[in-house]
Amino acid sequence: MNLIILASVVIWIAAIYELIKPSKEQNSRKLIALTSVGTLSTLIITLTLFEDMFKVL
């Protein structure tokens, strides 16, 4: 789980770095890919945390 969280943070940092570039230097395909993978990893983390929370209850 820690590895997924770390990877997600790195992905979002890369996406933010791509967004702060000037418009002409931005790679839209790279930005779409980073955002998609970042969203998927965040969803996995969220679902896993909810599953763990309901196991405790």
mmCIF file of the N, C-alpha and C atoms, coordinates in Angstrom:
data_MODEL
# 
_entry.id   MODEL 
# 
loop_
_atom_site.group_PDB 
_atom_site.id 
_atom_site.type_symbol 
_atom_site.label_atom_id 
_atom_site.label_alt_id 
_atom_site.label_comp_id 
_atom_site.label_asym_id 
_atom_site.label_entity_id 
_atom_site.label_seq_id 
_atom_site.pdbx_PDB_ins_code 
_atom_site.Cartn_x 
_atom_site.Cartn_y 
_atom_site.Cartn_z 
_atom_site.occupancy 
_atom_site.B_iso_or_equiv 
_atom_site.pdbx_formal_charge 
_atom_site.auth_seq_id 
_atom_site.auth_comp_id 
_atom_site.auth_asym_id 
_atom_site.auth_atom_id 
_atom_site.pdbx_PDB_model_num 
ATOM 1   N N  . MET A 1 1  ? 0.824   -1.196 0.000   1.00 0.00 ? 1  MET A N  1 
ATOM 2   C CA . MET A 1 1  ? 0.000   0.000  0.000   1.00 0.00 ? 1  MET A CA 1 
ATOM 3   C C  . MET A 1 1  ? 0.870   1.262  0.000   1.00 0.00 ? 1  MET A C  1 
ATOM 4   N N  . ASN A 1 2  ? 1.939   1.228  0.790   1.00 0.00 ? 2  ASN A N  1 
ATOM 5   C CA . ASN A 1 2  ? 2.819   2.400  0.846   1.00 0.00 ? 2  ASN A CA 1 
ATOM 6   C C  . ASN A 1 2  ? 3.436   2.710  -0.511  1.00 0.00 ? 2  ASN A C  1 
ATOM 7   N N  . LEU A 1 3  ? 3.732   1.667  -1.267  1.00 0.00 ? 3  LEU A N  1 
ATOM 8   C CA . LEU A 1 3  ? 4.314   1.856  -2.591  1.00 0.00 ? 3  LEU A CA 1 
ATOM 9   C C  . LEU A 1 3  ? 3.323   2.544  -3.534  1.00 0.00 ? 3  LEU A C  1 
ATOM 10  N N  . ILE A 1 4  ? 2.055   2.156  -3.442  1.00 0.00 ? 4  ILE A N  1 
ATOM 11  C CA . ILE A 1 4  ? 1.026   2.776  -4.280  1.00 0.00 ? 4  ILE A CA 1 
ATOM 12  C C  . ILE A 1 4  ? 0.862   4.247  -3.910  1.00 0.00 ? 4  ILE A C  1 
ATOM 13  N N  . ILE A 1 5  ? 0.876   4.536  -2.615  1.00 0.00 ? 5  ILE A N  1 
ATOM 14  C CA . ILE A 1 5  ? 0.745   5.928  -2.170  1.00 0.00 ? 5  ILE A CA 1 
ATOM 15  C C  . ILE A 1 5  ? 1.922   6.759  -2.660  1.00 0.00 ? 5  ILE A C  1 
ATOM 16  N N  . LEU A 1 6  ? 3.117   6.235  -2.535  1.00 0.00 ? 6  LEU A N  1 
ATOM 17  C CA . LEU A 1 6  ? 4.306   6.951  -2.992  1.00 0.00 ? 6  LEU A CA 1 
ATOM 18  C C  . LEU A 1 6  ? 4.257   7.185  -4.500  1.00 0.00 ? 6  LEU A C  1 
ATOM 19  N N  . ALA A 1 7  ? 3.872   6.163  -5.242  1.00 0.00 ? 7  ALA A N  1 
ATOM 20  C CA . ALA A 1 7  ? 3.772   6.296  -6.699  1.00 0.00 ? 7  ALA A CA 1 
ATOM 21  C C  . ALA A 1 7  ? 2.727   7.341  -7.077  1.00 0.00 ? 7  ALA A C  1 
ATOM 22  N N  . SER A 1 8  ? 1.613   7.357  -6.361  1.00 0.00 ? 8  SER A N  1 
ATOM 23  C CA . SER A 1 8  ? 0.560   8.328  -6.635  1.00 0.00 ? 8  SER A CA 1 
ATOM 24  C C  . SER A 1 8  ? 1.051   9.753  -6.411  1.00 0.00 ? 8  SER A C  1 
ATOM 25  N N  . VAL A 1 9  ? 1.775   9.963  -5.333  1.00 0.00 ? 9  VAL A N  1 
ATOM 26  C CA . VAL A 1 9  ? 2.319   11.294 -5.045  1.00 0.00 ? 9  VAL A CA 1 
ATOM 27  C C  . VAL A 1 9  ? 3.277   11.728 -6.154  1.00 0.00 ? 9  VAL A C  1 
ATOM 28  N N  . VAL A 1 10 ? 4.131   10.830 -6.584  1.00 0.00 ? 10 VAL A N  1 
ATOM 29  C CA . VAL A 1 10 ? 5.095   11.144 -7.647  1.00 0.00 ? 10 VAL A CA 1 
ATOM 30  C C  . VAL A 1 10 ? 4.365   11.465 -8.953  1.00 0.00 ? 10 VAL A C  1 
ATOM 31  N N  . ILE A 1 11 ? 3.321   10.708 -9.257  1.00 0.00 ? 11 ILE A N  1 
ATOM 32  C CA . ILE A 1 11 ? 2.544   10.949 -10.476 1.00 0.00 ? 11 ILE A CA 1 
ATOM 33  C C  . ILE A 1 11 ? 1.894   12.325 -10.441 1.00 0.00 ? 11 ILE A C  1 
ATOM 34  N N  . TRP A 1 12 ? 1.293   12.675 -9.306  1.00 0.00 ? 12 TRP A N  1 
ATOM 35  C CA . TRP A 1 12 ? 0.634   13.980 -9.206  1.00 0.00 ? 12 TRP A CA 1 
ATOM 36  C C  . TRP A 1 12 ? 1.643   15.130 -9.252  1.00 0.00 ? 12 TRP A C  1 
ATOM 37  N N  . ILE A 1 13 ? 2.822   14.927 -8.672  1.00 0.00 ? 13 ILE A N  1 
ATOM 38  C CA . ILE A 1 13 ? 3.865   15.960 -8.754  1.00 0.00 ? 13 ILE A CA 1 
ATOM 39  C C  . ILE A 1 13 ? 4.289   16.154 -10.206 1.00 0.00 ? 13 ILE A C  1 
ATOM 40  N N  . ALA A 1 14 ? 4.432   15.052 -10.946 1.00 0.00 ? 14 ALA A N  1 
ATOM 41  C CA . ALA A 1 14 ? 4.807   15.145 -12.360 1.00 0.00 ? 14 ALA A CA 1 
ATOM 42  C C  . ALA A 1 14 ? 3.717   15.856 -13.160 1.00 0.00 ? 14 ALA A C  1 
ATOM 43  N N  . ALA A 1 15 ? 2.453   15.581 -12.845 1.00 0.00 ? 15 ALA A N  1 
ATOM 44  C CA . ALA A 1 15 ? 1.343   16.247 -13.543 1.00 0.00 ? 15 ALA A CA 1 
ATOM 45  C C  . ALA A 1 15 ? 1.343   17.746 -13.257 1.00 0.00 ? 15 ALA A C  1 
ATOM 46  N N  . ILE A 1 16 ? 1.572   18.111 -12.008 1.00 0.00 ? 16 ILE A N  1 
ATOM 47  C CA . ILE A 1 16 ? 1.618   19.531 -11.644 1.00 0.00 ? 16 ILE A CA 1 
ATOM 48  C C  . ILE A 1 16 ? 2.792   20.219 -12.331 1.00 0.00 ? 16 ILE A C  1 
ATOM 49  N N  . TYR A 1 17 ? 3.940   19.539 -12.371 1.00 0.00 ? 17 TYR A N  1 
ATOM 50  C CA . TYR A 1 17 ? 5.113   20.100 -13.052 1.00 0.00 ? 17 TYR A CA 1 
ATOM 51  C C  . TYR A 1 17 ? 4.810   20.345 -14.531 1.00 0.00 ? 17 TYR A C  1 
ATOM 52  N N  . GLU A 1 18 ? 4.084   19.420 -15.150 1.00 0.00 ? 18 GLU A N  1 
ATOM 53  C CA . GLU A 1 18 ? 3.725   19.579 -16.553 1.00 0.00 ? 18 GLU A CA 1 
ATOM 54  C C  . GLU A 1 18 ? 2.750   20.747 -16.738 1.00 0.00 ? 18 GLU A C  1 
ATOM 55  N N  . LEU A 1 19 ? 1.866   20.947 -15.770 1.00 0.00 ? 19 LEU A N  1 
ATOM 56  C CA . LEU A 1 19 ? 0.890   22.027 -15.868 1.00 0.00 ? 19 LEU A CA 1 
ATOM 57  C C  . LEU A 1 19 ? 1.501   23.414 -15.696 1.00 0.00 ? 19 LEU A C  1 
ATOM 58  N N  . ILE A 1 20 ? 2.575   23.517 -14.925 1.00 0.00 ? 20 ILE A N  1 
ATOM 59  C CA . ILE A 1 20 ? 3.148   24.841 -14.694 1.00 0.00 ? 20 ILE A CA 1 
ATOM 60  C C  . ILE A 1 20 ? 4.088   25.281 -15.819 1.00 0.00 ? 20 ILE A C  1 
ATOM 61  N N  . LYS A 1 21 ? 4.325   24.402 -16.766 1.00 0.00 ? 21 LYS A N  1 
ATOM 62  C CA . LYS A 1 21 ? 5.122   24.790 -17.937 1.00 0.00 ? 21 LYS A CA 1 
ATOM 63  C C  . LYS A 1 21 ? 4.317   25.759 -18.789 1.00 0.00 ? 21 LYS A C  1 
ATOM 64  N N  . PRO A 1 22 ? 4.993   26.585 -19.564 1.00 0.00 ? 22 PRO A N  1 
ATOM 65  C CA . PRO A 1 22 ? 4.267   27.447 -20.516 1.00 0.00 ? 22 PRO A CA 1 
ATOM 66  C C  . PRO A 1 22 ? 3.450   26.591 -21.487 1.00 0.00 ? 22 PRO A C  1 
ATOM 67  N N  . SER A 1 23 ? 2.375   27.152 -21.984 1.00 0.00 ? 23 SER A N  1 
ATOM 68  C CA . SER A 1 23 ? 1.438   26.414 -22.839 1.00 0.00 ? 23 SER A CA 1 
ATOM 69  C C  . SER A 1 23 ? 2.111   25.748 -24.040 1.00 0.00 ? 23 SER A C  1 
ATOM 70  N N  . LYS A 1 24 ? 3.062   26.424 -24.637 1.00 0.00 ? 24 LYS A N  1 
ATOM 71  C CA . LYS A 1 24 ? 3.712   25.878 -25.827 1.00 0.00 ? 24 LYS A CA 1 
ATOM 72  C C  . LYS A 1 24 ? 4.596   24.675 -25.511 1.00 0.00 ? 24 LYS A C  1 
ATOM 73  N N  . GLU A 1 25 ? 5.060   24.566 -24.283 1.00 0.00 ? 25 GLU A N  1 
ATOM 74  C CA . GLU A 1 25 ? 5.949   23.466 -23.904 1.00 0.00 ? 25 GLU A CA 1 
ATOM 75  C C  . GLU A 1 25 ? 5.196   22.286 -23.295 1.00 0.00 ? 25 GLU A C  1 
ATOM 76  N N  . GLN A 1 26 ? 3.913   22.468 -22.992 1.00 0.00 ? 26 GLN A N  1 
ATOM 77  C CA . GLN A 1 26 ? 3.141   21.389 -22.379 1.00 0.00 ? 26 GLN A CA 1 
ATOM 78  C C  . GLN A 1 26 ? 2.869   20.281 -23.383 1.00 0.00 ? 26 GLN A C  1 
ATOM 79  N N  . ASN A 1 27 ? 2.977   19.050 -22.911 1.00 0.00 ? 27 ASN A N  1 
ATOM 80  C CA . ASN A 1 27 ? 2.669   17.889 -23.726 1.00 0.00 ? 27 ASN A CA 1 
ATOM 81  C C  . ASN A 1 27 ? 1.300   17.387 -23.279 1.00 0.00 ? 27 ASN A C  1 
ATOM 82  N N  . SER A 1 28 ? 0.285   17.620 -24.098 1.00 0.00 ? 28 SER A N  1 
ATOM 83  C CA . SER A 1 28 ? -1.085  17.299 -23.687 1.00 0.00 ? 28 SER A CA 1 
ATOM 84  C C  . SER A 1 28 ? -1.292  15.798 -23.507 1.00 0.00 ? 28 SER A C  1 
ATOM 85  N N  . ARG A 1 29 ? -0.660  14.979 -24.334 1.00 0.00 ? 29 ARG A N  1 
ATOM 86  C CA . ARG A 1 29 ? -0.799  13.519 -24.176 1.00 0.00 ? 29 ARG A CA 1 
ATOM 87  C C  . ARG A 1 29 ? -0.189  13.052 -22.857 1.00 0.00 ? 29 ARG A C  1 
ATOM 88  N N  . LYS A 1 30 ? 0.954   13.599 -22.526 1.00 0.00 ? 30 LYS A N  1 
ATOM 89  C CA . LYS A 1 30 ? 1.602   13.254 -21.260 1.00 0.00 ? 30 LYS A CA 1 
ATOM 90  C C  . LYS A 1 30 ? 0.740   13.700 -20.089 1.00 0.00 ? 30 LYS A C  1 
ATOM 91  N N  . LEU A 1 31 ? 0.170   14.887 -20.195 1.00 0.00 ? 31 LEU A N  1 
ATOM 92  C CA . LEU A 1 31 ? -0.677  15.423 -19.131 1.00 0.00 ? 31 LEU A CA 1 
ATOM 93  C C  . LEU A 1 31 ? -1.940  14.576 -18.946 1.00 0.00 ? 31 LEU A C  1 
ATOM 94  N N  . ILE A 1 32 ? -2.545  14.158 -20.036 1.00 0.00 ? 32 ILE A N  1 
ATOM 95  C CA . ILE A 1 32 ? -3.731  13.302 -19.959 1.00 0.00 ? 32 ILE A CA 1 
ATOM 96  C C  . ILE A 1 32 ? -3.376  11.955 -19.342 1.00 0.00 ? 32 ILE A C  1 
ATOM 97  N N  . ALA A 1 33 ? -2.246  11.396 -19.741 1.00 0.00 ? 33 ALA A N  1 
ATOM 98  C CA . ALA A 1 33 ? -1.821  10.111 -19.189 1.00 0.00 ? 33 ALA A CA 1 
ATOM 99  C C  . ALA A 1 33 ? -1.531  10.218 -17.692 1.00 0.00 ? 33 ALA A C  1 
ATOM 100 N N  . LEU A 1 34 ? -0.815  11.255 -17.289 1.00 0.00 ? 34 LEU A N  1 
ATOM 101 C CA . LEU A 1 34 ? -0.500  11.436 -15.866 1.00 0.00 ? 34 LEU A CA 1 
ATOM 102 C C  . LEU A 1 34 ? -1.761  11.647 -15.040 1.00 0.00 ? 34 LEU A C  1 
ATOM 103 N N  . THR A 1 35 ? -2.692  12.433 -15.555 1.00 0.00 ? 35 THR A N  1 
ATOM 104 C CA . THR A 1 35 ? -3.931  12.688 -14.836 1.00 0.00 ? 35 THR A CA 1 
ATOM 105 C C  . THR A 1 35 ? -4.765  11.411 -14.720 1.00 0.00 ? 35 THR A C  1 
ATOM 106 N N  . SER A 1 36 ? -4.814  10.632 -15.778 1.00 0.00 ? 36 SER A N  1 
ATOM 107 C CA . SER A 1 36 ? -5.581  9.386  -15.754 1.00 0.00 ? 36 SER A CA 1 
ATOM 108 C C  . SER A 1 36 ? -4.997  8.383  -14.763 1.00 0.00 ? 36 SER A C  1 
ATOM 109 N N  . VAL A 1 37 ? -3.694  8.193  -14.816 1.00 0.00 ? 37 VAL A N  1 
ATOM 110 C CA . VAL A 1 37 ? -3.044  7.252  -13.905 1.00 0.00 ? 37 VAL A CA 1 
ATOM 111 C C  . VAL A 1 37 ? -3.118  7.759  -12.469 1.00 0.00 ? 37 VAL A C  1 
ATOM 112 N N  . GLY A 1 38 ? -2.973  9.056  -12.285 1.00 0.00 ? 38 GLY A N  1 
ATOM 113 C CA . GLY A 1 38 ? -3.082  9.635  -10.952 1.00 0.00 ? 38 GLY A CA 1 
ATOM 114 C C  . GLY A 1 38 ? -4.468  9.457  -10.366 1.00 0.00 ? 38 GLY A C  1 
ATOM 115 N N  . THR A 1 39 ? -5.486  9.651  -11.185 1.00 0.00 ? 39 THR A N  1 
ATOM 116 C CA . THR A 1 39 ? -6.861  9.471  -10.737 1.00 0.00 ? 39 THR A CA 1 
ATOM 117 C C  . THR A 1 39 ? -7.122  8.012  -10.376 1.00 0.00 ? 39 THR A C  1 
ATOM 118 N N  . LEU A 1 40 ? -6.652  7.099  -11.204 1.00 0.00 ? 40 LEU A N  1 
ATOM 119 C CA . LEU A 1 40 ? -6.827  5.675  -10.927 1.00 0.00 ? 40 LEU A CA 1 
ATOM 120 C C  . LEU A 1 40 ? -6.125  5.268  -9.636  1.00 0.00 ? 40 LEU A C  1 
ATOM 121 N N  . SER A 1 41 ? -4.906  5.726  -9.444  1.00 0.00 ? 41 SER A N  1 
ATOM 122 C CA . SER A 1 41 ? -4.178  5.369  -8.223  1.00 0.00 ? 41 SER A CA 1 
ATOM 123 C C  . SER A 1 41 ? -4.843  5.969  -6.985  1.00 0.00 ? 41 SER A C  1 
ATOM 124 N N  . THR A 1 42 ? -5.368  7.183  -7.101  1.00 0.00 ? 42 THR A N  1 
ATOM 125 C CA . THR A 1 42 ? -6.073  7.807  -5.983  1.00 0.00 ? 42 THR A CA 1 
ATOM 126 C C  . THR A 1 42 ? -7.352  7.039  -5.663  1.00 0.00 ? 42 THR A C  1 
ATOM 127 N N  . LEU A 1 43 ? -8.038  6.571  -6.684  1.00 0.00 ? 43 LEU A N  1 
ATOM 128 C CA . LEU A 1 43 ? -9.249  5.775  -6.480  1.00 0.00 ? 43 LEU A CA 1 
ATOM 129 C C  . LEU A 1 43 ? -8.925  4.458  -5.772  1.00 0.00 ? 43 LEU A C  1 
ATOM 130 N N  . ILE A 1 44 ? -7.850  3.809  -6.180  1.00 0.00 ? 44 ILE A N  1 
ATOM 131 C CA . ILE A 1 44 ? -7.429  2.559  -5.536  1.00 0.00 ? 44 ILE A CA 1 
ATOM 132 C C  . ILE A 1 44 ? -7.109  2.796  -4.067  1.00 0.00 ? 44 ILE A C  1 
ATOM 133 N N  . ILE A 1 45 ? -6.384  3.860  -3.789  1.00 0.00 ? 45 ILE A N  1 
ATOM 134 C CA . ILE A 1 45 ? -6.028  4.186  -2.400  1.00 0.00 ? 45 ILE A CA 1 
ATOM 135 C C  . ILE A 1 45 ? -7.284  4.455  -1.578  1.00 0.00 ? 45 ILE A C  1 
ATOM 136 N N  . THR A 1 46 ? -8.202  5.229  -2.125  1.00 0.00 ? 46 THR A N  1 
ATOM 137 C CA . THR A 1 46 ? -9.434  5.563  -1.411  1.00 0.00 ? 46 THR A CA 1 
ATOM 138 C C  . THR A 1 46 ? -10.262 4.317  -1.123  1.00 0.00 ? 46 THR A C  1 
ATOM 139 N N  . LEU A 1 47 ? -10.438 3.466  -2.114  1.00 0.00 ? 47 LEU A N  1 
ATOM 140 C CA . LEU A 1 47 ? -11.217 2.238  -1.911  1.00 0.00 ? 47 LEU A CA 1 
ATOM 141 C C  . LEU A 1 47 ? -10.562 1.325  -0.880  1.00 0.00 ? 47 LEU A C  1 
ATOM 142 N N  . THR A 1 48 ? -9.256  1.212  -0.929  1.00 0.00 ? 48 THR A N  1 
ATOM 143 C CA . THR A 1 48 ? -8.547  0.376  0.036   1.00 0.00 ? 48 THR A CA 1 
ATOM 144 C C  . THR A 1 48 ? -8.709  0.915  1.453   1.00 0.00 ? 48 THR A C  1 
ATOM 145 N N  . LEU A 1 49 ? -8.625  2.218  1.611   1.00 0.00 ? 49 LEU A N  1 
ATOM 146 C CA . LEU A 1 49 ? -8.798  2.812  2.931   1.00 0.00 ? 49 LEU A CA 1 
ATOM 147 C C  . LEU A 1 49 ? -10.221 2.612  3.459   1.00 0.00 ? 49 LEU A C  1 
ATOM 148 N N  . PHE A 1 50 ? -11.226 2.723  2.581   1.00 0.00 ? 50 PHE A N  1 
ATOM 149 C CA . PHE A 1 50 ? -12.600 2.484  3.012   1.00 0.00 ? 50 PHE A CA 1 
ATOM 150 C C  . PHE A 1 50 ? -12.812 1.018  3.396   1.00 0.00 ? 50 PHE A C  1 
ATOM 151 N N  . GLU A 1 51 ? -12.231 0.095  2.620   1.00 0.00 ? 51 GLU A N  1 
ATOM 152 C CA . GLU A 1 51 ? -12.330 -1.323 2.973   1.00 0.00 ? 51 GLU A CA 1 
ATOM 153 C C  . GLU A 1 51 ? -11.715 -1.593 4.342   1.00 0.00 ? 51 GLU A C  1 
ATOM 154 N N  . ASP A 1 52 ? -10.548 -1.017 4.583   1.00 0.00 ? 52 ASP A N  1 
ATOM 155 C CA . ASP A 1 52 ? -9.897  -1.210 5.890   1.00 0.00 ? 52 ASP A CA 1 
ATOM 156 C C  . ASP A 1 52 ? -10.735 -0.610 7.009   1.00 0.00 ? 52 ASP A C  1 
ATOM 157 N N  . MET A 1 53 ? -11.363 0.518  6.746   1.00 0.00 ? 53 MET A N  1 
ATOM 158 C CA . MET A 1 53 ? -12.175 1.157  7.775   1.00 0.00 ? 53 MET A CA 1 
ATOM 159 C C  . MET A 1 53 ? -13.383 0.293  8.121   1.00 0.00 ? 53 MET A C  1 
ATOM 160 N N  . PHE A 1 54 ? -14.034 -0.307 7.112   1.00 0.00 ? 54 PHE A N  1 
ATOM 161 C CA . PHE A 1 54 ? -15.205 -1.131 7.368   1.00 0.00 ? 54 PHE A CA 1 
ATOM 162 C C  . PHE A 1 54 ? -14.851 -2.481 7.967   1.00 0.00 ? 54 PHE A C  1 
ATOM 163 N N  . LYS A 1 55 ? -13.626 -2.961 7.766   1.00 0.00 ? 55 LYS A N  1 
ATOM 164 C CA . LYS A 1 55 ? -13.182 -4.207 8.401   1.00 0.00 ? 55 LYS A CA 1 
ATOM 165 C C  . LYS A 1 55 ? -13.056 -4.014 9.896   1.00 0.00 ? 55 LYS A C  1 
ATOM 166 N N  . VAL A 1 56 ? -12.669 -2.815 10.318  1.00 0.00 ? 56 VAL A N  1 
ATOM 167 C CA . VAL A 1 56 ? -12.507 -2.519 11.738  1.00 0.00 ? 56 VAL A CA 1 
ATOM 168 C C  . VAL A 1 56 ? -13.872 -2.479 12.429  1.00 0.00 ? 56 VAL A C  1 
ATOM 169 N N  . LEU A 1 57 ? -14.875 -1.955 11.715  1.00 0.00 ? 57 LEU A N  1 
ATOM 170 C CA . LEU A 1 57 ? -16.228 -1.863 12.287  1.00 0.00 ? 57 LEU A CA 1 
ATOM 171 C C  . LEU A 1 57 ? -16.833 -3.220 12.265  1.00 0.00 ? 57 LEU A C  1 
# 
